[in-house]
């Protein structure tokens, strides 16, 4: 053991042999042994100069015996005689000599000394005997603070040789993890009763005065130093779930463990991570979330709040012990931790796979979940879905999405090398999965035949395969555009050139100049014998839901040459899912040979060019064009896009039709990523995969509130040194800082604040964030000046090698609720050309300056919006 400076308190009439022998055993490498002999009043004369010769001889003989017995017990041995020394004198001596172990047989001084100085105190009973090394130690570790004190003692003073028995209130299955966190190398076993065999030492955290006085002990008792205070006694307890190693990154979320209901994130502060008995990492938390990029070589970690404990012993500060879970060889089944007790018992059927609970909602503490798991006989590890997905604190997702979120946790862990075999989910919406099964508890088989692959999925292509299921389609010719007039020309020319069929899917349609032009083109195509199929979302197409009738769509549907279908009519008071789970895809497929896709709905602001419209200060906001983007595709990918239309068409009651595969016409490879609301989140996963694999630069063009997962992925990219350039706008366009008027303009202006608030963290972290500006055009009223329009485009590009365009915004509604389509183009020339076009837009736009006092004031004002539910946005 590592006690170095020992103070032995003895009575002058007592023998010192047993005590010295015990010191040799406990402190074999002591630097100092200071023996203090306390004299009773009747023996003070022994050391008096006037004492008779026989008393002096007795005193000399006694001192010689003490020095002889202590010879070699330390590098330096000192003996001094103190008449009637008590606790205060012992504390002074201990401080003067920097004593770390006090050895005594006297009970009265022990408690008082420990109050004044944090010493280890060894109590030696009258019958204490023994020789040789310390081999058997009993540690009383009942209670958290006692366990911490015992852990510190074992870490600092007990080598790997002795056998240690820890007396605990309840046996734990996680002893190895606790030893690893504490850095303990000794062999430790648990017991709930005193062992029957011989003991060399008993270690306790609290002074057991009554116990020692009540019986004679043959075994010496080591009373461990009291723990330092943890700080303010009113600080609420902390709750942290177990964490996973995701390709060298650990994300955790720390909450206050306050009763039942939603647990609140701890305030922003530094967290310390303990392994091997020391702090191995620190991380700054934001809304309770923290990330570690230096992963300790350990299977267990201790976590505590660092403020006020910077110099304290880490083992005395640990607030939560958590497991660090890494990929293993056995298949892994994830399950919702909120399963009922009867459902948890069903999990015992699984024999060929390991089980891991996932907390989907922060309504129950990790400790409570672990207790329920132990009661059901299951492994008591639980990870937090919010930490794995890095979702942030905003209430962006509802309970109905938990099955999809659980599948996404599994997909993300699978991409990090975890051999996910299945998930066990709750809820009425079965999630769509790739490579693993989705099972309800009552359907769980005893033997899972699926053997998933092991090893991480490092490349973008592999991640997209694993997370979207969209295969790479080669041999295409693809053009991208960010110009409304070009998009309008492409659409009208394609319909005019159609020979056999036109398939058009839209989300919204208005009876305006653009709508009537497309209506005429479709009517003309039908008149010449072309099969025209049109499908539109009933709610946002204002046709067929809640009694709404759209004049444009009524006319189209009334034409014998046009087959019009509407999706998902609402006929009564709608639920949130009915309002949000809409089909948001926009696509046109002509003759099965050419496809157009993007973010544009069928109305003026989407297809009118900025220089084509006469704008004045009195113009309505819908007259102001928006920035949008699209793609023209020819080649084999057209069949995949036509199948997307077929999916919507048949869902609306249309009859199936044949789709022919197309031959190669070019050299561009692309993926058609389809997302089905309340079943998967594949477009969201595609965006995150692109950002996570960026090495040099990321471009995003988006006008809706960034889902926090994407915001956090961009922040991680910035921390990796990736250049992030992003373009956004105003939902209500403005001129000279003044919003254009029109219906809902005030509400849209408020929604713009939420959009901008989700950009603030990126600006503060060093992203190049631009608000779109279109300079004065000749068609506009003179003096109107530049305008700040809405950005409706959904563009992403990474490293000049891969880019995307489609209908899916980078917000939570697109990520989870709406049906979406995104085209991912894996072609460097196409991506580089798109980035160059975005660069030109950025050059004319207004960059947000993080040092601008006005931006700082706005950012501070809308700081609360970082918790505003994204689902409440437009």
N, C-alpha and C positions, 0 to 999 in steps of 0.2 A: 504494500500500500504506500501511498505517496505523502503521508504526513511527514513534515520535515522539521518542525520546531515544536517540541513537546514540553509541557509543564506538568510535573508530577507533584501533587500535593499529598504529603503523608504526615502522620503523627509521629513525633520523635520516639515514642515508645513502641512503634510498630515495626515489623519486618518489612523490607522492601522487595524481597526476592520475587514473589509472584507478580507484583506490579511491573518490575523491571523486565521480567521474562515476557510479559504480555506486550510491553512496549517494543521489545525486540521483534516480536512476531508481527505487530501492527505497523511499525515504522522501521523497517530494516535498514532504510537509507537515511535516517534522521541526521540532520546537520547539528541540532542542538537538543540536549536533554537538560532541562533545568529542574532540579529537585529542590522543592521547598519543604522544609521540615517545620511543622507548626508545633510549638511547645506549649503544653499546658502550664499553668502558673506554677505548679509545684516543681516543674523541671527547669524553670528559668535559671536556677542557681547552677545548673550543670556547666553553663558557659560563662559564668561570672568569674572575673579575675580574682575575687576573694574566695572562690570555692575551694573546699579542701582538695587535697591531691587526689584522693580516691574518686571524687566526682569528676575532676578534670580528666582523669584516666578513663572513666566510663564514657564521658562525652567524646574523647578522642577515639576510643575504640569503636563507638557507635558510628562516628563519621567515617572512619576507615572502612567499616563494614559496608556502609552505604556506597562509598566510592568504589570499593572492590566489586560490589554487586552490579554497579552501573558501568563498570569498565567496558568500553567497546560498544555500548548501547547507542552511541551517537559519536559524531566526529568531535564534538565538544560537549563535555559534561561539567555542569556546575552544581554545587550543593550549597544551599544557604539555609540558615536557621532564622525563622521569623516567629516571635512570640505572638500568639493570639491573632494571627492573620485571618481576615475575613474576605467577603466577596469583593469589596471595593479595592482592597489591596491586591487581590488576585487579578482583577481587571487591569490595574495599573501595571503589574508585572507582565501580563499578557500583551498589553499594548507596547510596552517598552521593548520586549523581545520578539514581537511579531509572531506570537504563538498561534499555531493552528490546531493543536490538540491538547486539551486539558485532561489529565488522568487523576482520578480521585476516588476515595471510598466514602467521602462525606456527602450526604444528600443535601444538607441545607444550602450549601453554596451554589449548587448546580443551577437551579432555576434563576437565582439572582445574577449569576455570571452571564447566563444566556440572554438575559434581558439587556445587558449592557454591552455585550460584545458577541458577534455571531461566531462562536467557537464550536467545534466538535468536542464533546465531552465524553470521556470513557469512564464509566462507572465500574469499579472493580469490587465485587462482593467479597465477603470474608472467606468464602470457600472457593474462590476462583483458582483454578488450576489449569495446567495445560502446557504443552511444549510442541515444538516444531511449527511448521507454517500453518497459517489459517486456511482450513480446508472446507469447513461447513459454516455458512452464514445464513441467518434468518433475518429477513427484512420485513418489518411491518409496513405494508403499503396500502392501507385502507383509507380511501379518500384521495382526491386529486392532488392536493398539496403534499400529502405524505408520499404519494407516488412520485411527484416531481423531486422531492428532497432525496428519496431513495435513489432515483435515477441519477441525480448529480453525484451522490456518493459512489455509486457503482461505476460511473464514468470516470471519476477522478481518482479513485482509490483502490478499485478492485480489478486485478488483472484477469486474464482468461483462465487461470488455474482453479481458483476456488469454486465450489458448488454453492449456488445461491438459491435459497427458497424464499419466494415472495409470498407473504401472507396477505391475501386479498379477500374482499367481500364476495366477489363473484369471479369465477374463472373466465378468462378471455381467450379467444382463439387467435389473438393477434399479438402475442408476446414478442415474436421475432421482429415485427414492425416497430413496436415500442423500443426495443433494444437498439434497432438500427437508427431511429431518430435520435436517441440519447447518446449514441456512440459507445454503447456498452459491449464489451467483449467477453464478459464473464458468462458462464453457463447459468441460466436462470430458469427455475421451475416455479409453477404456481401451486398454492395450497390454500384451502379455506380453514384449516385447522393447524395447530402447532404440530410440527413433525415429531415423531417419537425417537428418532435417532439422536446421537450426540451432536452438540453444537459448539463451535469455537467462538462465535460472536453473534449477538443480537443487535441489529441496527434499527433505531426508531426515529421518527421525525419529531415527536413531541416528548417532553419530559414526563416519564411515567412514575412520578413520585410515589403515589399511593400503591402502585403495583410493586415497586421495588421494596417499599417498606413492609409490605404484607407478607412476603415470603423470602426465604433465603435462596439466592441465585448462585448457582455454580458457574453460570455463563456470564462473562462480562457483557455489559450493555453499552453500545455506542449511541449517544444521543446526537443526532445530526444537527448541523448549524441551522438556525431558522431561516426560512426563505425571505428574500427581499420582498417588500410590498409591491404589488402589481400596479400601484398607482391609485387613482381615484376609485374608492369602493363602489361608487354609483355607476361605474361603467358597465353597460349591459353586456351580457355574454355574447360571444361571437359564434356564428354557425357557418361552417364550410364543408362542402361535400368533397368526396374523393375526386381526384383529377386524373386525366389521361395524358400520356406522352404522344402528342400529335406531330410526328416528324421533327422532334426536337423543340417543340413549343408546348408550354403548359399554360392553360387559362383556368382561372378560378374566380369564384364569386363569393364574397363574404357578406353575410347578413347579420342583423341583430336577431338573436333567438328569443323572440318575445311572444310567447303563448301561441295560440291557434289563430290562423288567418294569414294574410300576406306578411311575409317577413321583409322588413325594411333593409335596404342596402346600408352598410356602414358608411359614414362620411368619408370623403376623399382623404387618404392618408397613406403613409408608408407601411407596408407589411413586411415582416421578416420571415424567412423560410429556414427551418432548422433541419439539419441532417448530420449524423455523426456527432451530435452534441454541440454543434456550432452553427452559426448563421452562415449559410452557403449562398444566399441570394436575398436581395430586397427588391420590392416592386411597389410602384405607386399605384394605388387603386383610384378608380373613377367610378362613381356610383356603385361601389362595391366590387367592380371588376378589376382584375389585375392579370398581367401576363408575364411569364418567365420564359426567356429565350435561352437561358443557360440551365439545362436540365441536370439535376444532381444524379449521380450514379447510385440510386437508392430506390427502394420499394415503398418507403414511407417517409412522410415529412411532418414537421411540426410548424404551425402557423401562429403568429401573434402580431398584435399591433405594436409598432416600434416606438411611437412617440412617448417620451418619458422613460424609456427603458433602454436607451442606446448603450449604456455601460453595464447593464445587468447581465447576469448569467442566463443564456438562452433557455436552459432547462427550467428555470424558475418562472419563465414568462409564457411558455407555450400555452395557447388557449385551445387549440384544436389539433388533434393528431389525425392525419388523413393518409390514405393509400395513394401511391403513384402507380397507376395501372398501365402496363405495357403490353404490346401484342404477345400472345403466346401461341402454342401450337394447336391446342384444342379449340374446336368451334365455340363461338360465343353467341349467346342468346341475350338480347336486351329486352327488358320489360318495363312497363310503366310502373313506377313505385307506388302509384295510387291504387293498384289492384286491391280488391277486397281480400279479407283474410282467407275466405274459401278459395278464391282464385290463386292466391299465393301458394296455397297447399297443392294446387294442381301442378305447379311448376316442379314439384318433386318428381314428376314423371320423367323429366329430362335427365338422362343418364350419360349421354355421349357428348355433352357440351357443358361449358361453364355458363353461369348466369350472372347478369349484372343489372342492377336496378338503375333506372334513369328517372330523376325527379323532373317532372314536366312543369309543375307549378310551384312557386315558392310560397306555399301555404302551410307546409309542415317542415319542421327542422330535420336536418340530417340525422340527428341523434334519435329522434322519434321514429324516423323511417328505419334506421338500423335496428332499433328495438323490435319493431314489427317483423322485420326480416328474420331476426334471431328466433323470435317466437314461432315463426313458420318453419324453422329449421333450414333457412337459406343463408347463403353467404351475405354478410352484413356490409357490403360495399354499395355505395350509391354515388352516381355522378349527376351533375346538374346539366340539363339540356341547354340552359342559357349560357353556361360557361363553354360547353363544347361548340355551340353554334356562334358564340360571341354576339348575342342578340341585343345586349344593352338593357337598360331599365325601363324603356318606354313600353307601355302595354300595347304592343303592335299586333299581337296575335291572340285569338280567343281560344276557348277550350275545345271547340270543334276541330281545331287544327292540330291538336296534340298527336294524333296518329301520324300525320304527315311530318311533324317535327321529330317524333321518335324515329321515323324512317330516315330522316335527314341526319340525325345523330349517328345512326348506324352506317349510313353512306359515308359520312365524314370519317368515322373511325375505320371503316373498311379501306378508304383511301390512304389512311395512315398505317395500314398493315394489319389491322385487327381482323381475325378470321370470323366475320359476322356470318352466322348461319340463318338467323331469324330474329324477328322482333315479335313481342307479344303486346298487342295494343288494346286500347279501350275505345269506345265510341262507335258511332254509326257510319263513319266514313272509312272504308278500308283503303289504306294507302297503297299507291303503286310503287313497287320496289324493283330494283335491278340487282340480280345476283344473290338475293336472299329472300326468305319467305316472310310474309306478314300473316300472323296467326292470332286469332282470338283465344283467350285462356282455355275455353272449353274444347277447342280444336287442337290443342297442343299434343303432338304425338310423343311417344316415349323415345323414339330413335329418329334423329334428323339425318336424312340420307345426304343432304347437300354438304359438300366439303368445299368451303370457299377458299380462294387462294390466300396465301400469306405473302408478306412483303408489301412495302409501300407502293404507291402509284405516283411516281414523281413527275411525269411529263404532262403537259396540258392535254394532249390527245388522249392519254390514258385516263386522266381525270374526267374529261368530257365523256368518254365511253362509260365510265363507272357511274357518273352522276346524272347523265341525261339520256343514255341509251341511244343517242343519235349517232349513227355511223357516218364516217367520212365518205362523201360521194365525190368522185373525181370526174373530170371531163366536162366541166361547165364553162359557159361564158357568162360573166356577171359584171354588171355595172352598178355603181352606187351613186346616189345623188342627194344633195341637200338643197334643192332648188324646186320651189313649188310649180313654177311654170313648166319646167322639164318634166316633172311628175305628171302634170295634167296632160301634156302632149303625149307622153308614153301611154297613158291610159286610154285616151280618146283614139289614138292611132291604132292601138292594139285591138280595141273593140271594132273599129272600122275595118280592120284587116281580117277579122275572124271569119273562118270558113265553115266550121262545124259546131263549135260550142264556146260559150262564154260562161265562166264561173266567177261570181263576184260575192265576196263576203265583206260586210261592213258592220261597224259598231253603231255609228250615228249617221243620219242623213237629214239634210235640210232642203227645203224647197226654195233654193236660191239659184244664182247664176251658174254655179258649178253643178249643183244637183240636177238642174234642168238640162244642162249640156250632156251629162252622162245619161240621163233618162232618154234623150233623143237618140244618142248613139246606141243604146241597148235596144230601143224600139226599132231602129233601122236594121240592126243585126237580126232581130227576130223576124222582121218582115222579109228578109232574104233567105229565110229558112235555117238560120243558126239557132241551135238550142241555147236558150238563155236561162240560167239558174242564178237566182239571187237569194242570199240568206242574210238576215239582219237581226241584231239583238233587239228583242221586243221592247225592253224597258228604255234603253238609251236611243233606240230608233224611234221612240215615241209612237209606237204602232202596236196595238193589241194588248197592252198592259194598262190596267187601271182605267180603262175606257179611252185611252189616247188613240187618235187617228192621225197619221202622217199623210198629208195630201200627196206628196211626192210618191210615197210607197203605195198609196191607194191607187194612183194612176198606173204605176208600174204593174202592180198585182192585177189590175183589171185588163191588161193587155193579154190577148190569147197567146201571144208569142213569148211571154215572159212568165216563168214559174217562180213566184216569190214565196219564201218561207220565213217565219219569224221564230226566234229561239226563246224559250223559257218565258212564256207569258206569266204575268202576275195579275191575279184577278181579285185578291183580297189584301188585307193588311199584311205587308211583307215583313219577313224576318230579316235580320242583318245578313244572313247567308244569301237570302234571295236577292237582296240589294247589291251585295258585293260579288257574288259568284255569277259573273256574266261572261259571255264569250266576247273577248276584246280583240280577236284577231281581225286583221284587214288584209285581204288577198284577192288578186284577180288572176285567173288561169285561162289562157286563150288557146283553144285547140289542143290542149295538152302539150304544147310546144314552148310556150312562153309564160312566165309568171311574173307578176308585180306584187311586191309586198312592202310593208313598212308600218308607219304609225298614223297614216292619214285617214280621217273620216271623210264622208262625202259632203263637204260644204266649202264655202268661200274661203275661210281663213286658212284652210289646209292646202288649197290648190292655187290660190292667187299669189302672184309674185309681188315682192315689196315695191317694185317700180311700176307695177301695172295698176295700182289703185290710187285714186285721188283722195288723199287723207287731209282732213282739216282738224283743227282743235275741237270741233263739234262732232267729229266722227264717233260712232259707237265702237266699243272695243272689238266687237265681232267683225268689223270692217277691216281691222288691222291684221295683215297676214301674220302667220306664225312660222317659226322655223321648224321644219320637219324633214324627215329623211326616208329614203326608200331604196329598193333594189329592183333591177330587172334581171331575170334569170332565164337562161336557155341551157338545155342539156338534161342529163339524168336527174338532177335535183328537182326538176319540174314535177316529176311523178310524185315525189315525196310531198311537195307543196299541194298538189292536187288531192292527195290522200288526206291532207289536213282539211281541205274544203269538204271532202266527202264525209269526214267525221262530223263536221258541223251540219252538213246537209241532211244526213240521215238522222241526227239528233233532233232536227226540226221537222222530221216526218217525211222527208224526201226519199224517193226510191233510189237504191244503189245504182251505180253506173260503173262501167269498166274503165280502168286506167292502164294505159300502155306505157311500158318502159321506154325511155328515150335514149338515142345513141349519143355518144360523146361528140361535143361540138367545140370544145376548148380545152384549156389546161388548168382551170381553176377548180380547187377542191373546196367543198363546203359541207356543213351539217345543218339539217333542218331540225331545230329543237322545238318540241311541242310540250306545252305545260297544260295540265288539266286541273282546274281549281278544286281545292279540297281533296285532291288525290295525290299530288306531288308538288314540287317546287323547282322544276327542272330549269326554267329560265333563270331563276335566282341563283341556283347552283352553278349554272354556266357562267354567269357574270363573275361570281366569286372565284371560280376556277381560273378564269382569265386573269383576274387581278392578282391572285395568289401566286401565279407562275410568272408574273412580270419580272423582268430583269433590269430594264433600263427606263421604260416610260409607259405610262398609262394615260389614255385620253377617255374622258366620259363627257357625253352631251346628254343632259337630262333636265327636265323642268318640273319634276315632282319631288316630294320629300324623300330623300335618300333613306331607304330602310337601313337601320343601324348596322346590320350585318355588313352591308356594302361599305358604309362609312368606315367601319372598323377595319375592313380589309384594305381600304385605301390608306388608312392611317398606318397599318402594318407595312404596306408598301413604302410609304414615306420613311419609316424607320429603317427599312432595308436599303435606303438610298435611291429608290426609284423616283423618277420625276413624275409628278401627277399634275395633269392639266385638265381642267374641267370647265364646262360652259353651261350656264343656267340662265333663266330669264325671269319674267314677271307674269303671273297668271292673268293679271289685268295689265295690259300694255300701258306704258306711260310716255308722255312727251314733256320734256323740261321738268321732270319730277312730278307731273300732274297725271293722274290716271285718266284714261279715256272712260267715258260714261257708258252705261248700259245695264241690263239686268244682271243682278248678282255681282256687280263690280266691287262693292264694298267687301262682300264675303270673299271674293277671289283675292282682293288685296290682302286680307288677313291670312288667307292660305299661303300667299307669297311669303309672308313672314316665316311660316313653318318651313317652307322650302329653303329659305336663306339660313334659317337657324341650323339646319342639318349640314350646311356648308361651313359654318363658323369654326368647328373643330378642325376641319381640313385647312382652312386659312391659317389658323393659329399654329398648325403643325408644319406649315411651309408649302402647302399645295398652291399651285397657280390657278386661282379661281377667278373666272371672268363672268361678268353680267353682260349678256348680249346687247350690242348697240348696232342699230342700222342707221347710217348717216342720212341726211336730207336727200330725198330723191326729187327728180325734176317734176314728177307727177303730183307731188304733194303741194299743199298750200305754202306759199313762200313764207319763210320765217317760222314754219312749224318746228324745224330743227330735227335733231336726231331723236329716234324713238327707241324705247327699251321694250321689245316685244316678248311675247310668251315663247318659250322653247318647248316644243312638243316632240322633238326628235329623240330617239333612243339609240344612241351610238356608243360603242366602246371599241377601243383599239389598243393593242398591246405590242410594244417593241417593234412596231412597223412590220409585223409578220402575221397577225391574226386580228380580225375585226368583226363586229357584229352590228346588225340592224334588224329591227322588227317592231312588234307591237308592244313589247313588255317594257313598261317604265321600270326605273330602278327603285320602286317604292314597294311597300308591303302588300298593297292591294294586288298589284301585278304578280308579286312573288308567291302569294298563297291563294287568292280567291279567284281571279279571273283566268279564263282560258287564254293562253298566249302563244305566240309564234316568234321565234328569233332565228335568223339566218346567221350562222357563224362561218365566215370566209377565212380559210387558212391559206392565204396567198399573199406573200410579201408585196408584190407590186400593187395589189388592190388596197392592202392596208396602208402602205406608204402614201398612195394617192389620196386616200381618205384623210390621213393625218395632215397632209399638206393643205387639203381643203379646209379642215378645221383650224389649222394655223392661220389661214387668211381671215377666218371669222374672228379668231381671238385677237388678231392684230387690230381690228376695227372696234373691238369691244373694250369694256372698262374693267381693268383688273382690280380686285379688292386688295387694298393695302392694309396689312395687319397693323401697321403703325399709324393709320389714319384715326384720329380721335373720334370722328363721326362713326366709323365702323366699330370701334371699340365700345362706344356708347350703345349702338344698336345691338351689338353682340351681347353686352351685359344685360340689356333690357329683355332680350328673348332667351336668356339662358335657361329659364324654366321650361322652355319648349323642348329641351332635350328629353323630357319625360312625357311629352304630350303624345298620346296614342296615335301612331301613324294611320291606323285604320279610320280615324276621324277626319283624315284629310280628304281632298277632292279625289 
